[in-house]
């Protein structure tokens, strides 16, 4: 199948300076726009440091993408935001707290979304993050250091393989985890005749 819908893409901005997020966007676009230059932009999400619930997670991703697009000329902008979702349960007992990543891709005319897979954090960091809105990355790093000798020398997980990289023993680094969400967010752009027929007719 032709990847023609994105061969015109030459410049992509990512709404973050986080290296794994930028690498995730590069990886997602490699198959569809191999000549695109992908660079990070220092923008905020406009949501809490620890997003809770699908609505806040998606809003953070969208606002990162839109703010990156507004910085200057580019063909696409990508926003990615992680957050926590409480699965709820009966009688007030939670079935678990999952981390979910959301990607938003905008052309300035249309914005599309994709989600990552989800994973459970250990209760020792998930519970306080959900109750007090503390950034789970800091809580997880502290928990990890308490259980692993030598981890104190490491920097923040978010700047490398991420918490999921540690939990998966390196099998699923953060850049790959986020790449899945970005690829899913690209579907609307890969098939504009199916998703955005009005935009196709306008062109």
Secondary structure, DSSP 8 states (H G I E B T S, - for coil): ---GGGTT--EEEES---HHHHHHHHHHHTTT-TT-EEEE-----SS-SS-BSHHHHHHHHHHHHHHHHHHS--SEEEEEEEEEEE---GGG----EEEEEEEEEE-SS-EEEEEEEEEE--HHHHHHHHHH---HHHHHHHHHHHHSTTGGGS--GGGTTHHHHHHTTTSS-HHHHHHHHHHHHTHHHHTHHHH-HHHHHH-
